[in-house]
Amino acid sequence: MKAVVAFLVSLCVLSGASHALDRCLVLGVLSHSEHQKISELVSQALTRGSICNHLRYAPNNRLTSFLKSQRLDGEVLRVTDYREQVQDVAFMVKQPILTVRGLLLSYDQGVESLQDLKGQTIGFVRGTHWAKRLTGKTHQIVEVSQLEQLPEMLMKERIAGFLINEVSWKKVSADYPAFYEVNVRDLSAHIYLLNKHKDLEESINRIIKNLDLVLYNQ
């Protein structure tokens, strides 16, 4: 009898392992060049760790919609505040992929913090939860659909400044050397997965922890 029980247990273990290996995760990534470059490194590391995956690129709000409707298995490079938007369907893998700065960009060299622009209009990409939290009731806000709109709006003085993470800013910063940047918050970027993939968390934590990702030396 004990032998039969042991055999059945072993079958369950093997079945679970097989299920993990059979899955191929569809992971969403913002359709920005810097996000794509970093996410490809993460994807390669997951593949080396025997976690099948492929990346799907889309705009910010579309990714959130895809995750909530479970058309994605997860997302790569989302900040900790993103939990508030998707916590009903997904969890955050604890190990950060990297930590970057949340920046305020303006024309004024004298601006040292967001409070220096209190009451003025600040822009950010729609769905950027950390930016909305920082501006709160202290500023007028403008939300745009595309990153590229923000520097153009600042140049036309339609906004006093805009909030952006440094990965996204790197994509366009060379075209706007006259802007001044101020670090307003550190942002850690993580993988998010649907709750049904909770059994992969430990493995992915280990893979990401061993990923030596020096962003600005890539």
Backbone torsions as a table, in degrees:
resi	resn	phi	psi	omega
1	MET	NA	-44.0	179.3
2	LYS	-60.7	-37.4	180.0
3	ALA	-64.9	-38.7	179.2
4	VAL	-65.1	-44.7	179.2
5	VAL	-60.8	-45.1	179.6
6	ALA	-60.9	-39.8	180.0
7	PHE	-64.2	-42.8	-179.9
8	LEU	-65.5	-40.2	177.5
9	VAL	-61.6	-43.6	-179.6
10	SER	-63.1	-36.0	177.7
11	LEU	-64.5	-40.0	179.3
12	CYS	-64.2	-43.3	179.1
13	VAL	-62.2	-46.4	179.8
14	LEU	-64.3	-38.3	178.8
15	SER	-63.3	-42.0	178.5
16	GLY	-64.8	-42.3	179.0
17	ALA	-64.6	-41.7	179.5
18	SER	-63.2	-39.8	179.5
19	HIS	-61.2	-42.0	179.5
20	ALA	-63.4	-41.5	-178.3
21	LEU	-72.4	-30.9	-178.0
22	ASP	-72.5	-24.7	-178.9
23	ARG	-69.9	144.5	170.4
24	CYS	-129.5	107.4	-172.3
25	LEU	-72.5	135.2	171.3
26	VAL	-98.7	112.3	-173.6
27	LEU	-110.8	126.6	-178.9
28	GLY	-83.2	145.8	179.6
29	VAL	-140.2	139.3	174.4
30	LEU	-59.8	140.4	-175.1
31	SER	-84.2	58.7	172.5
32	HIS	-118.4	145.8	-173.3
33	SER	-60.3	-41.0	-178.5
34	GLU	-69.1	-39.8	176.4
35	HIS	-61.8	-41.0	-179.2
36	GLN	-63.9	-43.0	-178.1
37	LYS	-62.2	-46.2	-179.5
38	ILE	-67.6	-43.1	-178.1
39	SER	-64.0	-32.9	177.1
40	GLU	-64.7	-36.8	176.1
41	LEU	-65.5	-40.8	177.6
42	VAL	-64.4	-44.8	179.9
43	SER	-59.4	-43.0	179.0
44	GLN	-63.1	-39.4	178.8
45	ALA	-65.6	-40.7	177.6
46	LEU	-63.2	-41.2	178.9
47	THR	-62.4	-43.3	177.4
48	ARG	-62.5	-28.2	178.2
49	GLY	-87.9	15.7	176.1
50	SER	68.8	26.1	173.5
51	ILE	-109.8	105.1	-179.1
52	CYS	-65.1	136.2	179.4
53	ASN	-160.8	157.5	165.7
54	HIS	-145.2	156.6	-171.2
55	LEU	-99.4	145.1	176.4
56	ARG	-128.3	125.2	-175.2
57	TYR	-99.1	138.7	-179.6
58	ALA	-164.0	164.0	175.0
59	PRO	-65.8	165.9	-173.0
60	ASN	-52.3	-61.7	-174.4
61	ASN	-66.6	-30.6	179.2
62	ARG	-67.2	-38.2	177.4
63	LEU	-60.7	-45.2	179.8
64	THR	-59.9	-43.4	178.2
65	SER	-62.6	-42.4	179.3
66	PHE	-63.2	-40.6	-179.2
67	LEU	-68.1	-44.8	-178.5
68	LYS	-64.3	-31.2	178.3
69	SER	-91.1	5.8	177.1
70	GLN	61.5	30.2	171.0
71	ARG	-85.1	-10.5	169.4
72	LEU	-118.4	153.5	173.2
73	ASP	-88.7	-17.1	-179.3
74	GLY	177.1	-175.9	177.2
75	GLU	-138.2	155.2	179.3
76	VAL	-114.8	140.8	176.7
77	LEU	67.6	55.2	171.9
78	ARG	-116.2	140.9	-175.8
79	VAL	-79.5	169.8	-174.6
80	THR	-60.9	-35.3	-179.5
81	ASP	-63.3	-17.8	-178.2
82	TYR	-63.3	-20.8	178.6
83	ARG	-54.8	-36.8	-177.0
84	GLU	-64.6	-25.5	-178.5
85	GLN	-86.5	-28.4	-170.5
86	VAL	-125.4	10.0	-171.5
87	GLN	-62.7	-19.5	178.5
88	ASP	-71.0	-25.0	-174.8
89	VAL	-121.8	-16.8	-171.2
90	ALA	-140.2	162.1	176.2
91	PHE	-125.5	158.6	179.3
92	MET	-95.5	127.0	172.4
93	VAL	-69.0	125.6	-167.5
94	LYS	-64.8	-39.1	-176.7
95	GLN	-69.4	118.7	179.4
96	PRO	-71.4	144.1	174.4
97	ILE	-70.4	-43.5	177.2
98	LEU	-165.3	167.1	175.3
99	THR	-119.3	129.5	-179.0
100	VAL	-127.2	172.7	-179.5
101	ARG	-94.1	141.3	166.6
102	GLY	-90.8	124.2	-170.1
103	LEU	-111.6	148.2	166.5
104	LEU	-107.9	124.0	177.9
105	LEU	-107.9	135.3	178.1
106	SER	-151.9	174.7	176.3
107	TYR	-90.3	-11.1	-170.4
108	ASP	-97.8	113.5	-179.9
109	GLN	-65.0	-21.2	-178.2
110	GLY	-81.0	-8.5	179.5
111	VAL	-74.4	121.0	-178.5
112	GLU	-113.7	-12.3	178.9
113	SER	-157.6	168.6	178.4
114	LEU	-63.7	-30.5	-179.2
115	GLN	-65.2	-23.8	177.8
116	ASP	-66.6	-17.1	178.0
117	LEU	-111.1	23.8	-178.1
118	LYS	-55.8	133.5	179.4
119	GLY	85.5	-10.6	-179.8
120	GLN	-94.6	175.3	-174.3
121	THR	-91.2	125.7	-180.0
122	ILE	-118.0	136.7	179.5
123	GLY	-107.6	155.3	172.0
124	PHE	-163.0	163.7	-179.7
125	VAL	-70.8	135.1	-179.6
126	ARG	-54.7	133.4	-179.3
127	GLY	93.7	0.0	178.2
128	THR	-83.2	90.8	-169.3
129	HIS	-64.6	-39.1	-178.0
130	TRP	-64.9	-34.7	179.5
131	ALA	-68.8	-41.5	178.7
132	LYS	-64.1	-37.5	179.8
133	ARG	-66.3	-40.5	-178.3
134	LEU	-68.6	-37.8	-177.9
135	THR	-78.0	-38.3	174.1
136	GLY	48.5	-129.0	-179.6
137	LYS	-100.9	9.3	-174.9
138	THR	-93.5	-10.7	-177.6
139	HIS	-138.1	157.8	163.8
140	GLN	-78.2	144.3	-178.4
141	ILE	-127.6	149.9	173.2
142	VAL	-129.6	123.5	177.6
143	GLU	-104.5	131.9	-177.9
144	VAL	-117.2	163.4	-178.2
145	SER	-90.9	-23.2	-176.6
146	GLN	-128.3	137.1	178.5
147	LEU	-52.6	-42.0	-173.7
148	GLU	-63.5	-17.9	179.1
149	GLN	-70.8	-29.0	-172.2
150	LEU	-64.6	-53.8	179.4
151	PRO	-62.5	-32.6	178.1
152	GLU	-66.2	-39.8	178.1
153	MET	-66.2	-37.4	178.2
154	LEU	-66.8	-41.7	179.1
155	MET	-62.3	-33.8	179.4
156	LYS	-87.8	4.8	178.4
157	GLU	59.6	30.6	173.7
158	ARG	-81.6	-19.0	174.5
159	ILE	-134.9	156.8	178.5
160	ALA	-86.6	-19.8	-179.8
161	GLY	-176.8	173.9	175.6
162	PHE	-144.8	154.4	-179.0
163	LEU	-105.6	138.4	-175.1
164	ILE	-161.5	150.0	174.1
165	ASN	-82.8	155.0	-172.0
166	GLU	-69.0	-22.2	176.0
167	VAL	-66.2	-47.0	178.4
168	SER	-67.8	-38.6	-179.4
169	TRP	-63.6	-35.0	-179.3
170	LYS	-59.0	-29.0	-178.6
171	LYS	-61.1	-34.7	-172.3
172	VAL	-123.9	-3.7	-170.1
173	SER	-60.4	-33.1	-177.8
174	ALA	-62.3	-23.6	-178.9
175	ASP	-84.0	-6.8	-175.1
176	TYR	-135.0	64.9	-175.8
177	PRO	-68.7	-15.0	-177.0
178	ALA	-82.3	-8.5	-178.7
179	PHE	-79.9	145.8	175.1
180	TYR	-106.3	139.6	-178.1
181	GLU	-115.8	143.9	177.6
182	VAL	-130.8	133.3	176.3
183	ASN	-76.8	120.8	-179.3
184	VAL	-109.1	-16.5	-179.5
185	ARG	-171.1	143.2	171.1
186	ASP	-84.7	138.3	-177.8
187	LEU	-124.5	123.6	174.3
188	SER	-96.4	133.6	-176.6
189	ALA	-103.2	134.1	-172.1
190	HIS	-130.8	169.7	165.6
191	ILE	-91.4	137.7	170.4
192	TYR	-113.7	140.1	179.0
193	LEU	-131.1	150.1	172.2
194	LEU	-57.4	148.1	-177.5
195	ASN	-57.0	-28.8	-178.8
196	LYS	-68.1	-11.8	178.7
197	HIS	-103.0	20.6	-177.6
198	LYS	-56.3	-30.0	-178.4
199	ASP	-66.9	-13.7	179.8
200	LEU	-91.1	-6.5	-172.1
201	GLU	-58.7	-47.2	-177.0
202	GLU	-61.0	-44.3	-179.7
203	SER	-64.3	-43.1	-178.7
204	ILE	-69.9	-38.1	173.8
205	ASN	-54.3	-45.8	-178.2
206	ARG	-65.6	-42.6	-179.7
207	ILE	-63.3	-45.8	-178.5
208	ILE	-67.8	-37.1	179.1
209	LYS	-61.8	-33.6	-179.5
210	ASN	-88.6	0.2	-179.7
211	LEU	-86.0	112.1	-178.7
212	ASP	-87.8	88.7	-173.6
213	LEU	-106.9	98.7	176.9
214	VAL	-98.5	95.1	-166.0
215	LEU	-54.2	-50.7	-169.1
216	TYR	-90.0	11.0	170.1
217	ASN	-106.9	4.6	-178.4
218	GLN	-72.5	NA	NA
